Amino acid sequence: MKKVLVASIAALLLACLAWVVAGVRAVQKNPRAQEERPDSGSGSLFDRIMKPGEKQKKKPEAQLAKMNWPPFAGDPATAPKVSLVKGLTWSFAISENSGDYEGVVQLQADDGKEFLFSAHVPNVPDPLQKLSGNEEQGSGTGKRDMTGRIAVRREDLQSARAVTQTFIHTEGTDVQRTPGSTSLSFSTDILLELRQKGSAQVRAVRPEDEVGIQDNALSGILAAAQAMAGTQDNTQAELIPWTLRRVGQVAFPVILNGERKMLAALHVTATAEGVTAHRWILDDPDFPLRLAVINSSGTSYQVITINVPQAAQEVVPQLEQQITRQGRADIHGIYFDFNSADIRPESTSTLKEIATALERNSTWKLSVEGHTDNIGQDAFNLELSRKRAEAIKLELVARFRIAAPRLTTKGWGASKSVESNTTTEGRARNRRVELVRL
């Protein structure tokens, strides 16, 4: 029975693989077939996997208009710093043809030779959903959580002339390494060259390629199909020559340690093979973090929040001061899974700071209050904010031994926004937790 089952599964996989191969060969024979065929809302299996969301392609011009940030005023040397220290965490938003999603990156380790980063990206649109077309029916299926771990050598952060831009979905302790390349930033040498000469040469993926996280499983299927069809393996990112040109210095908005700040950033164009994309780079030689991207495909990437670890003796007094003077404090360093009250591991340091403040002020009783942006239904957001507040209380009680009677919870949904929900950073600031003294 087991042999029959295994044989059946193998036959099914081979049939699907052959179908994909047929699509590859068809495109080889008539590369303009897709361009000539009217858009009927469907298409071949090959088209659905290889060209997800093409019919609803985003326009780079529209994305660029949203990222028209003003010039940076003042001396960049006095701008807020983003220190490359263990525990550094930032969240980002990606808008691409197959859907929009957010993620979190954290610097997990620095052994003196390389930096180890982790990424968690929930609710990633899965290209394999194209097999059934579920995304067009609004079923909400075909999305998955993805994680990645990437190591960047210290020497590459200083002088590398290549940039990879995609996390590879990894399992367990697997780590993605690309010696001679940076990933989440440009190198110091590239930034200084842009400052001094106004242009620089690098190697990177094509400007139309997506920025985000790639699934090794899907890559393996496509690689096998291409091998059977006798075509080149394009599943690995091919690095080609780029020319970077400085456009100017802008004031880039982020939520830095819970407060709205303007970072000094270089806006540069990136041109390759006659196609131009846009990049915004933190104007800091110590860590030229990639803050935002617009690709020629319409994909956009933007860093929304940054939390730089501070010594507990600095953070806790600040938190205590806010609660003492204002009766409340906004908390932005707690991360949840998408549409969920499950707290992410990246939240540990912030939870510990809250617990320390409560331990040092034994008479305090606090209300933990959750807030969301206005995306989605009001009733859902209200319930989600309530559940998230309750999850924080449970974590403080179970993990940090805070007495339960000292904490109450409340959810407000999107009813108490502190900024407009029309911008990405505004929505990020509205998604918050407040501690209110009772």
C-alpha positions in Angstrom: 0.0 0.0 0.0 2.8 2.4 0.9 4.6 1.7 -2.4 1.5 2.4 -4.3 1.0 5.7 -2.4 4.6 6.8 -3.0 4.3 5.9 -6.7 1.1 7.8 -7.0 2.6 10.9 -5.4 5.7 10.7 -7.5 3.6 10.4 -10.7 1.5 13.4 -9.7 4.7 15.5 -9.0 6.2 14.5 -12.3 3.0 15.4 -14.1 3.0 18.9 -12.6 6.6 19.2 -13.4 6.1 18.2 -17.0 3.3 20.8 -17.2 5.6 23.5 -16.0 8.3 22.3 -18.5 5.8 22.6 -21.3 5.2 26.2 -20.4 8.9 26.9 -20.4 9.3 25.4 -23.8 6.3 27.2 -25.2 7.7 30.6 -24.1 11.0 29.6 -25.7 9.3 28.9 -29.0 7.2 32.1 -29.0 8.5 34.6 -26.4 6.0 37.2 -27.6 3.0 34.9 -27.1 2.2 36.4 -23.7 2.5 39.9 -25.0 0.2 39.2 -28.0 -2.5 37.3 -26.0 -5.3 39.5 -24.7 -5.5 39.6 -20.9 -8.4 37.2 -20.0 -7.6 37.1 -16.3 -6.2 33.6 -16.6 -3.2 32.1 -18.5 -0.9 29.1 -18.6 0.5 27.5 -15.5 3.9 28.8 -16.4 2.6 32.3 -16.7 0.8 32.1 -13.3 4.0 30.9 -11.5 6.6 32.9 -13.4 4.7 36.1 -13.8 2.5 36.5 -10.7 0.3 39.6 -10.6 1.5 40.9 -14.0 -2.0 42.0 -15.1 -2.2 44.3 -12.0 1.4 45.6 -12.3 2.1 48.6 -10.1 3.5 51.7 -11.6 6.8 53.0 -10.4 5.8 56.6 -11.0 2.9 56.3 -8.6 5.2 54.7 -5.9 7.8 57.4 -6.5 5.2 60.2 -5.9 4.5 58.7 -2.5 8.2 58.8 -1.6 8.8 62.4 -2.5 10.5 63.3 0.8 11.8 66.8 1.4 15.5 67.8 1.5 17.3 67.1 4.8 17.7 70.3 6.8 20.8 70.7 9.0 24.0 68.8 9.4 23.8 65.1 8.7 26.4 64.5 11.4 23.8 65.6 14.0 21.0 63.3 12.6 19.8 60.4 14.7 22.1 57.4 14.5 21.2 53.8 13.8 23.9 51.8 15.7 24.9 48.4 14.4 24.5 46.6 17.7 23.1 43.3 18.7 19.3 43.5 19.1 19.0 46.3 16.5 15.5 45.7 15.0 13.6 47.3 12.2 10.3 46.6 10.5 9.5 47.2 6.8 6.6 47.2 4.4 6.8 45.7 0.9 4.2 46.4 -1.8 4.6 44.2 -4.9 2.5 42.8 -7.7 1.4 39.7 -5.8 0.4 41.6 -2.7 1.5 43.8 0.3 3.1 42.5 3.4 5.4 43.6 6.3 8.3 42.0 8.0 10.9 42.4 10.8 14.7 42.1 10.7 16.9 41.8 13.8 20.7 41.7 14.3 21.1 38.5 16.3 24.8 38.3 16.7 28.2 39.9 16.0 31.2 37.7 16.5 33.7 40.3 15.2 33.9 38.7 11.8 30.4 38.7 10.6 26.9 40.0 11.4 24.1 37.6 11.6 20.6 38.9 10.8 17.3 37.2 11.0 14.1 38.1 9.1 10.5 37.1 9.7 8.0 38.0 7.0 4.4 36.8 7.8 1.6 36.7 5.2 3.8 36.6 2.2 1.8 36.0 -1.1 2.6 32.5 -2.3 3.1 32.3 -6.1 1.8 28.7 -6.1 -1.6 30.0 -5.2 -1.8 30.9 -9.0 -2.4 27.2 -9.6 -5.9 27.6 -8.3 -6.4 31.3 -8.8 -7.5 31.7 -5.2 -6.1 35.1 -4.9 -8.5 36.4 -7.6 -11.4 35.0 -5.7 -10.5 36.8 -2.5 -10.3 33.6 -0.6 -7.4 34.8 1.5 -5.5 31.5 1.0 -2.1 31.1 -0.6 -0.2 33.1 2.0 2.5 31.8 4.3 5.0 32.8 7.0 8.6 32.9 5.9 11.9 33.3 7.7 15.5 33.9 6.7 18.9 34.1 8.3 21.7 35.9 6.5 25.3 36.6 7.5 27.3 39.6 6.2 31.1 39.7 6.7 32.4 42.8 8.5 34.9 43.3 5.6 32.1 43.2 3.1 30.1 45.9 5.0 33.2 48.1 4.6 34.2 47.5 1.0 31.9 45.1 -1.0 31.0 46.2 -4.5 28.0 43.8 -4.8 24.5 43.9 -3.2 22.0 41.0 -2.9 18.5 42.1 -2.0 16.5 39.0 -1.3 16.4 36.8 1.8 16.2 33.1 1.1 13.6 31.2 3.1 15.7 28.9 5.3 14.8 26.2 7.8 16.3 25.6 11.2 19.8 26.9 11.6 20.5 27.3 7.9 22.3 30.6 7.1 22.5 32.4 3.7 26.0 33.6 3.0 27.2 35.5 -0.1 30.9 36.4 0.4 31.9 39.6 -1.4 28.4 41.1 -1.1 26.3 43.1 1.4 22.5 42.4 1.7 20.6 44.9 3.8 22.8 47.8 3.1 25.4 49.2 0.7 29.0 49.2 1.8 30.8 52.1 3.4 33.0 52.5 0.3 30.0 52.8 -2.0 28.4 55.4 0.2 31.6 57.5 0.4 32.0 57.3 -3.4 28.4 58.5 -3.9 29.1 61.4 -1.5 32.4 62.4 -3.1 31.9 61.6 -6.8 28.1 61.5 -7.2 28.1 58.1 -8.7 29.3 54.5 -8.1 29.5 51.2 -9.8 28.1 48.1 -8.1 26.7 44.7 -9.0 23.2 43.7 -8.1 20.1 41.9 -9.3 18.1 43.4 -12.2 16.1 46.5 -11.4 12.8 44.8 -12.1 13.4 41.9 -9.7 11.5 41.7 -6.5 12.9 42.8 -3.1 11.8 40.7 -0.2 12.1 37.0 0.7 12.4 34.1 -1.8 11.1 30.5 -1.2 13.7 27.8 -1.8 11.0 25.3 -2.4 9.5 27.2 -5.3 13.0 28.0 -6.6 13.7 24.2 -6.6 10.6 23.4 -8.6 11.4 26.0 -11.2 15.0 25.0 -11.4 14.1 21.4 -12.1 11.6 22.5 -14.7 14.2 24.6 -16.4 16.8 21.9 -16.3 14.4 19.4 -18.0 13.6 22.1 -20.6 17.2 22.7 -21.3 17.1 26.4 -20.3 19.4 28.4 -18.1 18.7 28.3 -14.3 17.5 31.8 -13.5 16.2 31.0 -10.0 19.4 32.2 -8.3 19.8 36.0 -8.3 22.1 37.0 -11.2 24.2 40.0 -10.4 24.8 42.5 -13.2 26.6 45.9 -13.4 24.7 48.9 -12.1 25.4 52.6 -12.1 24.3 54.5 -9.0 23.8 58.2 -9.3 23.2 60.6 -6.4 19.9 62.6 -6.7 20.1 64.4 -3.4 19.9 64.1 0.4 16.4 63.8 1.9 14.8 63.7 5.3 13.6 60.1 5.6 10.7 59.5 8.2 10.9 56.6 10.6 9.6 55.7 14.0 12.9 55.5 15.9 12.6 54.0 19.4 9.0 55.0 19.5 9.4 58.6 18.3 9.0 60.1 14.9 12.4 61.1 13.6 13.9 62.3 10.3 17.1 60.4 9.2 19.5 61.8 6.7 19.3 59.6 3.6 20.8 59.7 0.1 18.3 59.3 -2.8 20.1 57.5 -5.7 19.0 56.2 -9.0 20.1 52.7 -10.0 20.4 52.0 -13.7 21.1 48.7 -15.4 20.3 47.4 -18.9 18.6 50.6 -19.7 16.2 50.3 -16.8 16.2 52.7 -13.8 15.1 52.0 -10.2 15.4 54.1 -7.0 17.1 53.6 -3.7 17.3 55.6 -0.4 20.3 54.9 1.7 21.0 55.9 5.3 23.7 58.6 4.9 25.9 57.1 7.6 29.3 55.4 6.8 29.0 53.2 9.8 25.9 51.4 8.5 24.5 52.6 5.1 21.2 50.8 5.6 18.9 50.4 2.7 15.8 52.5 3.8 13.6 52.3 0.8 13.4 50.9 -2.7 11.3 51.4 -5.8 12.0 48.9 -8.6 11.0 49.2 -12.3 8.4 46.5 -11.7 6.6 48.8 -9.2 7.7 46.9 -6.2 8.4 49.2 -3.2 10.2 48.6 0.1 10.2 51.0 3.0 11.7 50.8 6.5 9.0 51.9 8.9 10.2 51.5 12.5 13.7 51.1 14.0 14.5 50.1 17.5 18.1 50.5 18.6 18.9 48.7 21.9 19.8 51.0 24.8 21.1 50.1 28.2 18.3 49.3 30.6 19.6 52.1 32.9 18.8 54.5 30.1 15.5 53.1 28.8 13.7 52.3 32.0 14.1 55.8 33.5 12.7 57.3 30.3 9.7 55.0 30.5 9.2 55.9 34.1 9.4 59.6 33.4 6.7 59.4 30.7 4.3 57.5 32.9 5.0 59.8 35.9 4.7 63.1 34.1 2.1 62.2 31.4 0.3 59.3 32.9 1.0 57.2 29.9 3.7 55.9 27.5 3.6 54.7 23.9 5.3 51.4 23.3 6.5 50.5 19.7 9.0 47.7 20.3 6.5 44.9 20.5 5.9 42.9 17.3 3.1 40.6 16.5 2.4 38.0 13.8 0.2 39.4 11.0 -3.5 39.7 12.0 -2.6 37.9 15.2 -2.0 38.4 18.9 1.0 36.1 18.9 4.0 38.0 20.2 7.2 37.8 18.1 10.6 36.9 19.9 12.0 40.3 18.7 9.8 41.8 21.5 11.7 40.4 24.4 13.8 43.4 25.3 10.9 45.8 25.3 8.8 43.5 27.5 11.7 43.2 29.9 12.0 47.0 30.1 8.3 47.3 30.9 8.6 44.6 33.6 11.6 46.3 35.1 9.7 49.6 35.4 6.9 47.8 37.1 9.3 46.1 39.5 10.9 49.4 40.4 7.5 51.1 41.0 5.7 48.5 43.1 2.6 50.7 43.7 1.9 51.2 40.0 -1.2 49.8 38.4 -1.3 50.0 34.6 -3.8 49.6 31.8 -2.3 47.9 28.7 -4.1 49.3 25.8 -3.9 48.1 22.2 -4.3 50.3 19.0 -4.4 49.4 15.3 -4.4 51.3 12.0 -7.6 51.6 10.0 -6.9 48.8 7.5 -9.6 46.2 7.7 -13.0 46.1 9.4 -13.6 48.1 12.6 -14.9 45.2 14.5 -12.0 43.0 13.6 -9.5 45.7 14.5 -11.2 46.3 17.9 -11.0 42.7 18.8 -7.4 42.3 17.6 -6.3 45.3 19.7 -8.0 43.8 22.7 -6.4 40.4 22.2 -2.9 41.9 21.7 -3.2 43.9 24.9 -4.3 40.7 26.7 -1.3 38.9 25.2 1.1 41.4 26.6 -0.4 41.2 30.0 -0.2 37.4 30.0 3.5 37.6 28.9 4.3 40.0 31.7 2.6 37.9 34.3 3.8 34.4 33.1 7.3 35.3 32.0 8.3 38.2 34.2 6.2 37.4 37.3 4.3 40.7 37.4 1.2 40.3 39.7 -1.9 40.0 37.5 -4.1 42.4 39.6 -1.6 45.2 38.7 -2.6 45.1 35.0 -5.8 45.6 33.1 -6.3 45.5 29.4 -8.3 47.4 26.8 -8.5 47.5 23.0 -9.3 50.6 21.0 -8.9 49.4 17.4 -8.4 52.4 15.1 -10.5 54.8 17.1 -7.6 56.7 18.7 -5.2 57.3 15.8 -2.3 59.7 16.6 -1.4 60.2 12.9 -3.1 60.0 9.5 -3.6 56.5 8.2 -2.9 57.7 4.6 0.9 57.1 4.9 2.8 54.0 5.6 4.7 55.6 8.5 1.5 57.1 9.9 -0.2 53.7 10.0 2.9 52.2 11.7 2.7 54.8 14.4 -1.0 54.1 15.0 -0.2 50.4 15.5 1.0 50.7 19.0 0.5 49.7 22.6 0.0 52.3 25.4 0.7 51.9 29.1 -1.8 54.1 31.0 -1.4 54.6 34.8 -4.5 53.9 36.8 
